[in-house]
Amino acid sequence: MSRQVKERLKKEVAEMKNQFPGFRPGLVVLQVSLVLSLIIINLADPTDFLKVLRSIVAVNENPAVHGLIVQLPLDSINTINAEKVTNAVAPEKDVDGLTSINAGKLSRGDLGDCFIPCTPNGCMELISQTGVSVMGKNAVVIGRSKIVGAPMHDLLLWNHATVTTCHSKTLDLAEQVGRADILVVGAGRAEMVKGEWVKEGAVVIDCGINHVPDSSKASGKRVVGDVHYPSAKERAGYITPVPGGVGPMTVAMLMKNTVESAKRFLQAYTPGKWNIDYTKKKPQEPQPSDADISCSCQSKPIGQLAREVGLFSEEVEPYGTSRAKIRLDALKRMEKQPDGKYVVVTGITSTPLGEGKRTTALGLAQALGAHLNINAFACVQEPTPGSCFGARGIAVGGGYSQIIPLEEVCLRPFCKRDFKIYLIKWNVNIFQHIDPRSAFSLQVLFDLLVPLRRGQRSFSPAQLNRMKKLGIEKSDPLAFTGTEIRRFVRLDIDPDTATGDLFFLMGVCAVQDPGSLENEIMAILSLSSSVEEMQQRLAKIVVATSKSGDPVTTEDLDVSGPLAMLLKGTLKPVLMQTVEGTPVFLHTSPLADIAQGSPSILADKLALKMVGSEGFVVTESGHGADIGLETFFNIKCRCSDLQPDVVVMVATVRTLKMHGGAPPVQAGLPLPKEYSQENLKQLERGCCHLKRQVENAQAFGLPVIVAVNKFSSDTHAELELVCGQARQAGAFEAVQCTNWSDGGAGALALAEAVQRAAKLPGQFRFLYDPQIPAVDKLRTVAQKMYGAKDIKLSPKAKEKLALYTKQDFGNLPVCIAKTHLSLSNDPMSNFMLPITDIKANAGAGFLCCLTESVTKMMFLKRLFIGVTPSVSSCCLCYKHCSTLQMSSLSMIKI
């Protein structure tokens, strides 16, 4: 009979595979025993119970598993509450039917909405195979266990039998058995039911498994049931043998329940689609402030959002109810899944008016997800506490395309105060390495660096790497000579080459760039794909040069390990949501003008795996296409090996009017009348700038879509002009967007254009080969991105470039630290791009080329805030020298 059930199940599974190729029902058996405890779970540990529960939760959340059974009894040194363990199984995966929820549904007759325990279900299948109708029959069940007796009683009762439950204490047991048309025995007592008790022609189902002595068997034992089979078979119409009767049917019913669970799963399952609840907001008139919109939106619990997008609870570290960090284990689990479509949002040159680049990125993600029902993720940088052009606070996005709750958006990757304290300790330790006036002798410092532990001294891996650089091949600290100890302890740093990070807090030398360490660390966090890679990058940070011309790194100082420990937790992307419930990753905030200026590689990689092959990830790049997009491709994409599919360029009519010659504006002040009056000629002049930025984006071989953010002051003719000019410049499409006021609905045309563009065959290419000389890389970027005639290296820049080439840093990509305003589309332009200094961000993996001498980062920020509204106060910007010529048709003059 069990074979017939298995054949039927094979056909049902084949039908599911035809509908969903590659699909198959999954079953997990969780066994807790003394043997397995030594291998998998240490049951002597008081936390064993929690480990078992965590294992069950992990299976509950795994969509590839449709059934989970806990093998009972739980064999353990410590007592484990079996009731809590079985009830931890999700009811929809409880194919053993033992949870209280399934048992309760069975007891009240909800047979179609629960899983029936396998042995009772198998008994009912055996009865049905006899052809005997259960309806109206007298049925007797001997036994009251939760596994057999109790559910068997309920099953017979709801199949319309008159049921009597007996047990070992029943006084008139023989009399009760004698009245039974159907007898099910599961008392666990060997041959307790005698053959003469059985009613003539009755159906007898024996569920007992007992071992009795038998000298004729090799084992000295034989298996018998709860019914005396030899005598009972003479009276019963049908009887199950032991062994070989109920057991195989129980297994068959387990398979049946698993297949049924898989069927139920498929009823609500669409391959590659999230089962996510979106909240489509109805815009209010007049539109409230961003803060009011955020307060009016009820964000879903972050745990629910994580489950909806396929994350397991053990991969989520909640910070309150509306944000969480995601563990990197999730990326390892999904590493074999295909990536989704990769969309990068850039813009034209920024102005104090703001173009709404992040608002567009979030609106696009909302349109794809909440309105087109496509898996969509947005990845954006963490906001800076300071304002941008004095117009933006800590919010990310705006209007009905923003991240909520607004007050919790700014989750910093690490506490700057704690980081500064660590820097003070770091610098004090470093001072002992390099200052010949140190109160410690060489031997004392050597003993501190290589301490005595259990009577022995040994070198750390970082110290071994340092000795390899020094050419010291000894591994025994006791064998070091005085000269070798001096070389090992003293770093021989050239004070003129030490960065401000190294000595700023001590005042040992002139301050050059106190913010560079934090900037490079942020870039490292953004560009690392794993903890191991972050550790390797941190170890490569160059803090100075030795007098012999070799780089001195954090690994040489033996501080890269503690620094990696400090930053390990910051590598986890932060999960939040938009107004409409679209998932968002916030992670890292490297500055756009001195680094790659984009969200982390880890956030993008994890999101691409989570959305699946048909989904979309919308990420951003800093500043305009000439700076942010160029470094996004040439630095970030080289590190990540990810190839974007589409570029979205954000523009506005009023910004293009400013590029066309309209008077400058200050953030927060009323706009001059030129911005509210239709002026197509002025706007057309500004579109020269848009065309040049489109060409910059097209240089990387990707389709470019121009998103024109619509404002109330824009006229139909102005919007059509901008869209037409964008198409003439070669844009794949140009669309109008109202995502600030309408949310995802206002970016539907953009989302549909992105879908079409993503279907084009990929032709992505880098701007330059990293193996060419650094001068040629700089020249390529300056000419192709900025419209410069050539570059002009200062003597200092030439000296630094020669040094870095000697130190094997010449093959790194280049990041030009410059104002975001230097761009020309004039073919007759003869301006030279002045490179005044170069810094090797060896850990981050690029050469930072400065276009003007740099003073303290914080000093520049304080100088610009509230004084020069056309310069960003949240990013470090650099003005060019007076020899830089700029086209008035395509840029803003500082």
TAFENTA-V708535 format. One record per backbone hydrogen bond with DSSP energy under -0.5 kcal/mol. NH is the residue of the N-H (numbers start at 0). CO is the residue of the C=O. E is the energy in kcal/mol with one decimal. If there is no record, write none. Layout:
BEGIN
NH_CO_E ; NH_CO_E
END
This chain:
BEGIN
4_0_-1.7 ; 5_1_-2.2 ; 6_2_-2.2 ; 7_3_-1.9 ; 8_4_-2.2 ; 9_5_-2.2 ; 10_6_-1.6 ; 11_7_-1.7 ; 12_8_-2.5 ; 13_9_-2.3 ; 14_10_-2.0 ; 15_11_-1.8 ; 16_12_-2.2 ; 17_13_-2.0 ; 18_14_-1.6 ; 19_15_-2.8 ; 22_19_-2.1 ; 27_66_-2.7 ; 29_27_-0.6 ; 29_68_-3.0 ; 30_28_-0.7 ; 31_29_-0.5 ; 31_70_-0.5 ; 32_30_-0.6 ; 36_32_-2.1 ; 37_33_-0.8 ; 37_34_-0.9 ; 38_35_-1.1 ; 39_35_-3.4 ; 40_35_-0.9 ; 42_40_-1.4 ; 44_41_-1.8 ; 47_44_-2.1 ; 50_46_-2.1 ; 51_47_-2.5 ; 52_48_-2.2 ; 53_49_-2.5 ; 54_50_-2.1 ; 55_51_-2.0 ; 56_52_-2.6 ; 57_53_-2.2 ; 58_54_-1.6 ; 59_55_-2.7 ; 60_56_-1.8 ; 61_57_-0.5 ; 61_58_-0.9 ; 62_60_-0.7 ; 64_61_-1.7 ; 65_25_-2.7 ; 66_25_-1.4 ; 67_92_-2.8 ; 68_27_-2.2 ; 70_29_-2.7 ; 70_68_-0.6 ; 74_31_-1.9 ; 74_72_-0.9 ; 75_73_-0.9 ; 81_79_-1.0 ; 84_80_-1.9 ; 85_81_-2.7 ; 86_82_-2.1 ; 87_83_-0.7 ; 87_84_-0.8 ; 88_85_-1.1 ; 92_89_-2.2 ; 93_89_-0.6 ; 93_90_-0.8 ; 94_92_-2.1 ; 96_93_-1.8 ; 102_98_-2.6 ; 103_99_-2.5 ; 104_100_-2.2 ; 105_101_-2.1 ; 106_102_-2.3 ; 107_103_-1.3 ; 108_105_-1.3 ; 109_104_-2.8 ; 110_108_-1.9 ; 112_109_-1.4 ; 113_110_-0.7 ; 115_113_-0.5 ; 119_146_-0.5 ; 120_116_-2.2 ; 121_117_-2.7 ; 122_118_-2.3 ; 123_119_-2.2 ; 124_120_-1.9 ; 125_121_-2.3 ; 126_122_-2.4 ; 127_123_-2.3 ; 128_124_-1.7 ; 129_125_-0.9 ; 129_126_-0.9 ; 130_126_-0.6 ; 130_127_-1.0 ; 131_126_-0.8 ; 135_159_-3.3 ; 136_133_-2.1 ; 138_136_-0.6 ; 138_161_-3.2 ; 139_181_-2.7 ; 140_163_-2.8 ; 141_139_-0.5 ; 141_183_-2.8 ; 142_140_-0.7 ; 142_165_-3.1 ; 149_144_-2.8 ; 151_147_-2.2 ; 152_148_-2.1 ; 153_149_-1.8 ; 154_150_-2.5 ; 155_151_-2.4 ; 156_152_-2.4 ; 157_153_-2.6 ; 158_154_-0.6 ; 158_155_-0.6 ; 159_156_-1.6 ; 160_155_-2.3 ; 161_136_-3.0 ; 162_160_-0.7 ; 163_138_-2.4 ; 165_140_-3.6 ; 165_163_-0.6 ; 169_166_-1.7 ; 172_169_-0.8 ; 175_171_-2.4 ; 176_172_-2.6 ; 177_173_-2.0 ; 178_174_-0.7 ; 178_175_-0.9 ; 179_176_-1.6 ; 180_137_-2.4 ; 181_137_-1.9 ; 182_202_-3.1 ; 183_139_-2.5 ; 184_204_-2.7 ; 185_141_-3.2 ; 185_183_-0.5 ; 190_224_-2.8 ; 191_188_-1.3 ; 191_225_-0.6 ; 192_225_-2.4 ; 193_191_-0.6 ; 196_193_-1.3 ; 197_193_-0.6 ; 197_194_-1.0 ; 198_176_-0.6 ; 200_234_-3.0 ; 201_198_-1.9 ; 202_180_-2.5 ; 203_201_-0.6 ; 203_237_-3.0 ; 204_182_-3.3 ; 204_202_-0.5 ; 205_203_-0.6 ; 206_184_-3.0 ; 206_204_-0.7 ; 209_223_-2.4 ; 211_209_-0.5 ; 211_221_-2.6 ; 213_219_-2.4 ; 216_213_-1.6 ; 219_216_-0.8 ; 221_211_-2.3 ; 223_209_-2.7 ; 227_192_-2.9 ; 228_226_-1.5 ; 231_227_-2.3 ; 232_228_-2.4 ; 233_230_-0.7 ; 234_231_-1.4 ; 235_231_-2.6 ; 236_201_-2.0 ; 237_201_-1.7 ; 239_203_-1.4 ; 244_240_-0.7 ; 245_205_-0.5 ; 248_244_-0.8 ; 249_245_-2.3 ; 250_246_-1.8 ; 251_247_-2.1 ; 252_248_-2.3 ; 253_249_-1.8 ; 254_250_-2.0 ; 255_251_-2.2 ; 256_252_-2.7 ; 257_253_-1.9 ; 258_254_-2.5 ; 259_255_-2.5 ; 260_256_-2.5 ; 261_257_-2.2 ; 262_258_-2.2 ; 263_259_-2.3 ; 264_260_-2.2 ; 265_261_-2.3 ; 266_262_-1.5 ; 267_263_-0.8 ; 267_264_-0.8 ; 268_265_-0.9 ; 272_269_-2.6 ; 274_307_-0.6 ; 275_273_-1.0 ; 277_275_-0.6 ; 278_579_-2.2 ; 279_277_-0.6 ; 280_278_-0.7 ; 282_280_-0.7 ; 292_288_-2.5 ; 293_289_-2.5 ; 294_290_-2.4 ; 295_291_-1.7 ; 296_292_-0.7 ; 296_293_-0.9 ; 298_296_-0.9 ; 301_320_-2.6 ; 303_300_-0.6 ; 304_300_-2.0 ; 305_301_-2.3 ; 306_302_-2.0 ; 307_303_-2.4 ; 308_304_-1.6 ; 309_306_-1.6 ; 310_305_-2.8 ; 314_311_-1.8 ; 315_312_-1.4 ; 316_324_-3.0 ; 317_315_-0.6 ; 318_322_-3.1 ; 323_574_-1.4 ; 324_316_-2.6 ; 325_572_-2.3 ; 326_314_-2.7 ; 326_324_-0.5 ; 329_326_-1.5 ; 330_327_-0.5 ; 331_327_-1.4 ; 332_328_-2.4 ; 333_329_-1.5 ; 334_331_-0.9 ; 336_333_-2.2 ; 339_607_-0.7 ; 340_614_-3.2 ; 342_340_-0.6 ; 342_616_-2.9 ; 343_645_-2.3 ; 344_618_-2.3 ; 345_343_-0.5 ; 345_647_-3.3 ; 347_649_-1.7 ; 353_350_-1.3 ; 359_355_-2.2 ; 360_356_-2.2 ; 361_357_-2.6 ; 362_358_-2.5 ; 363_359_-2.8 ; 364_360_-1.9 ; 365_361_-2.3 ; 366_362_-2.4 ; 367_363_-2.4 ; 368_364_-2.3 ; 369_365_-1.6 ; 370_365_-1.0 ; 370_366_-0.7 ; 371_366_-1.3 ; 372_368_-1.0 ; 373_367_-2.4 ; 376_615_-2.2 ; 377_582_-1.7 ; 378_617_-2.9 ; 379_584_-2.5 ; 381_587_-2.2 ; 387_391_-0.6 ; 388_386_-0.6 ; 390_387_-2.0 ; 391_387_-0.6 ; 396_394_-0.6 ; 397_400_-1.8 ; 399_739_-2.5 ; 400_397_-2.1 ; 402_395_-2.0 ; 403_576_-2.3 ; 407_404_-1.5 ; 408_405_-1.3 ; 410_408_-1.8 ; 411_409_-0.8 ; 415_413_-0.6 ; 418_414_-2.3 ; 419_415_-2.6 ; 420_416_-2.2 ; 421_417_-2.2 ; 422_418_-2.1 ; 423_419_-2.1 ; 424_420_-2.0 ; 425_421_-2.7 ; 426_422_-2.9 ; 427_423_-2.1 ; 428_424_-2.1 ; 429_425_-2.7 ; 430_426_-2.4 ; 431_427_-1.0 ; 431_428_-0.5 ; 432_428_-0.8 ; 432_429_-1.0 ; 433_429_-1.4 ; 434_430_-2.3 ; 435_433_-0.7 ; 437_434_-2.0 ; 444_440_-2.4 ; 445_441_-2.5 ; 446_442_-2.5 ; 447_443_-1.9 ; 448_444_-2.5 ; 449_445_-2.5 ; 450_447_-0.5 ; 452_450_-0.6 ; 452_455_-3.4 ; 455_452_-1.5 ; 457_450_-0.5 ; 463_459_-2.3 ; 464_460_-2.1 ; 465_461_-2.0 ; 466_462_-2.5 ; 467_463_-1.8 ; 468_464_-1.7 ; 469_465_-2.0 ; 470_466_-0.8 ; 470_467_-0.6 ; 471_466_-2.5 ; 472_470_-0.7 ; 476_474_-0.7 ; 478_475_-1.7 ; 479_476_-1.3 ; 484_480_-2.4 ; 485_481_-2.1 ; 486_482_-2.4 ; 487_483_-2.3 ; 488_484_-2.7 ; 489_485_-2.8 ; 490_432_-0.6 ; 493_544_-2.7 ; 494_492_-0.8 ; 496_493_-2.2 ; 497_493_-0.6 ; 497_494_-0.7 ; 498_542_-2.3 ; 501_498_-1.1 ; 502_498_-1.0 ; 503_499_-2.5 ; 505_502_-0.9 ; 506_502_-2.4 ; 507_502_-0.9 ; 515_512_-1.8 ; 518_514_-2.3 ; 519_515_-3.0 ; 520_516_-2.7 ; 521_517_-2.3 ; 522_518_-2.1 ; 523_519_-2.6 ; 524_520_-2.7 ; 525_521_-2.0 ; 526_522_-1.8 ; 527_523_-1.2 ; 533_529_-2.2 ; 534_530_-2.4 ; 535_531_-2.2 ; 536_532_-2.5 ; 537_533_-2.9 ; 538_534_-1.8 ; 539_535_-0.6 ; 539_536_-1.1 ; 540_537_-1.2 ; 542_540_-0.6 ; 542_551_-2.7 ; 543_551_-1.3 ; 545_549_-3.3 ; 546_491_-2.2 ; 548_545_-2.1 ; 551_543_-3.0 ; 552_550_-0.6 ; 553_540_-1.5 ; 554_538_-1.3 ; 556_552_-1.4 ; 557_554_-0.9 ; 558_553_-2.3 ; 559_553_-0.8 ; 562_558_-2.0 ; 563_559_-2.2 ; 564_560_-2.2 ; 565_561_-2.1 ; 566_562_-1.7 ; 567_563_-1.0 ; 569_566_-1.0 ; 570_566_-0.5 ; 570_567_-1.2 ; 571_568_-1.1 ; 572_570_-0.5 ; 573_585_-2.0 ; 574_323_-3.8 ; 574_572_-0.5 ; 575_583_-2.8 ; 576_403_-0.8 ; 577_581_-1.9 ; 578_401_-1.4 ; 580_577_-1.7 ; 583_575_-2.4 ; 584_377_-2.8 ; 585_573_-2.7 ; 585_583_-0.5 ; 586_379_-1.7 ; 586_584_-0.5 ; 594_590_-0.9 ; 596_590_-0.7 ; 598_619_-0.6 ; 599_586_-1.1 ; 600_525_-3.2 ; 601_527_-0.6 ; 603_599_-1.8 ; 604_600_-3.1 ; 605_601_-2.7 ; 606_602_-2.3 ; 607_603_-2.5 ; 608_604_-1.8 ; 609_605_-2.1 ; 610_606_-2.2 ; 611_607_-0.7 ; 614_611_-1.5 ; 615_374_-2.6 ; 616_340_-2.7 ; 617_376_-3.1 ; 618_342_-3.0 ; 618_616_-0.7 ; 619_378_-0.5 ; 620_344_-1.9 ; 621_595_-0.5 ; 621_596_-1.6 ; 624_346_-1.6 ; 626_623_-0.8 ; 627_623_-1.1 ; 628_623_-1.3 ; 629_624_-0.7 ; 630_626_-2.3 ; 631_627_-2.2 ; 632_628_-2.2 ; 633_629_-2.8 ; 634_630_-2.0 ; 635_630_-1.7 ; 636_631_-2.2 ; 637_632_-0.5 ; 638_634_-1.7 ; 639_635_-2.4 ; 640_636_-1.9 ; 643_641_-0.6 ; 644_341_-3.5 ; 645_341_-1.4 ; 646_702_-2.3 ; 647_343_-2.7 ; 648_646_-0.5 ; 648_704_-3.0 ; 649_345_-1.9 ; 649_647_-0.5 ; 650_706_-2.3 ; 652_708_-0.5 ; 655_651_-1.9 ; 656_652_-1.9 ; 657_653_-1.6 ; 658_654_-2.2 ; 659_655_-1.3 ; 660_657_-1.4 ; 661_656_-2.4 ; 668_665_-1.9 ; 674_671_-1.8 ; 675_672_-1.2 ; 676_672_-1.0 ; 682_678_-2.2 ; 683_679_-2.5 ; 684_680_-2.1 ; 685_681_-1.8 ; 686_682_-1.5 ; 687_684_-1.3 ; 688_685_-1.2 ; 688_888_-0.5 ; 689_685_-1.0 ; 690_686_-2.7 ; 691_687_-2.0 ; 692_688_-2.1 ; 693_689_-2.3 ; 694_690_-2.3 ; 695_691_-2.1 ; 696_692_-2.1 ; 697_693_-2.4 ; 698_694_-1.2 ; 699_696_-1.4 ; 700_697_-2.2 ; 701_696_-0.6 ; 702_644_-0.6 ; 704_646_-2.9 ; 705_732_-2.4 ; 706_648_-3.1 ; 706_704_-0.6 ; 707_705_-0.6 ; 707_734_-3.1 ; 708_650_-2.4 ; 708_706_-0.8 ; 709_736_-2.9 ; 713_710_-1.6 ; 718_714_-2.2 ; 719_715_-2.4 ; 720_716_-2.0 ; 721_717_-2.2 ; 722_718_-2.4 ; 723_719_-2.5 ; 724_720_-2.7 ; 725_721_-2.2 ; 726_722_-2.1 ; 727_723_-2.3 ; 728_724_-1.6 ; 729_726_-1.4 ; 730_725_-2.2 ; 731_703_-2.6 ; 732_703_-1.0 ; 734_705_-2.4 ; 736_707_-2.6 ; 737_745_-2.0 ; 741_737_-2.6 ; 742_738_-1.5 ; 744_741_-1.0 ; 745_742_-1.3 ; 746_743_-1.6 ; 747_744_-1.0 ; 750_746_-2.6 ; 751_747_-2.5 ; 752_748_-1.9 ; 753_749_-2.4 ; 754_750_-2.2 ; 755_751_-1.9 ; 756_752_-2.5 ; 757_753_-2.3 ; 758_754_-0.6 ; 758_755_-1.0 ; 759_756_-1.5 ; 764_699_-1.9 ; 771_768_-1.7 ; 776_772_-1.7 ; 777_773_-2.5 ; 778_774_-2.3 ; 779_775_-2.3 ; 780_776_-2.3 ; 781_777_-2.6 ; 782_778_-2.5 ; 783_779_-2.7 ; 784_780_-2.4 ; 785_780_-1.1 ; 785_781_-0.6 ; 786_782_-0.5 ; 787_781_-2.5 ; 788_830_-2.7 ; 789_830_-0.8 ; 791_832_-2.7 ; 793_834_-2.6 ; 797_793_-2.5 ; 798_794_-2.3 ; 799_795_-2.6 ; 800_796_-2.6 ; 801_797_-2.3 ; 802_798_-2.0 ; 803_799_-2.9 ; 804_800_-2.1 ; 805_801_-2.0 ; 806_802_-1.8 ; 807_804_-1.4 ; 808_803_-3.2 ; 809_803_-0.6 ; 811_808_-1.6 ; 812_844_-0.7 ; 814_846_-3.1 ; 816_814_-0.7 ; 816_848_-2.8 ; 817_592_-0.5 ; 817_815_-0.8 ; 818_877_-0.9 ; 821_818_-0.9 ; 822_820_-1.1 ; 823_785_-1.8 ; 826_824_-0.7 ; 828_825_-2.0 ; 832_789_-2.7 ; 833_831_-0.8 ; 834_791_-2.7 ; 834_832_-0.6 ; 835_833_-0.7 ; 835_849_-2.0 ; 836_849_-1.4 ; 838_847_-2.9 ; 840_838_-0.9 ; 840_845_-1.9 ; 841_839_-1.4 ; 844_840_-2.6 ; 845_840_-1.7 ; 846_812_-2.7 ; 847_838_-3.1 ; 847_845_-0.6 ; 848_814_-2.7 ; 848_846_-0.8 ; 849_836_-2.8 ; 849_847_-0.6 ; 850_816_-1.7 ; 859_855_-2.0 ; 860_856_-2.1 ; 861_857_-2.4 ; 862_858_-2.2 ; 863_859_-2.3 ; 864_860_-2.1 ; 866_863_-1.7 ; 867_863_-1.7 ; 868_866_-0.6 ; 870_867_-2.0 ; 876_874_-0.6 ; 883_880_-2.0 ; 884_882_-0.6 ; 889_886_-1.2 ; 890_886_-0.8
END
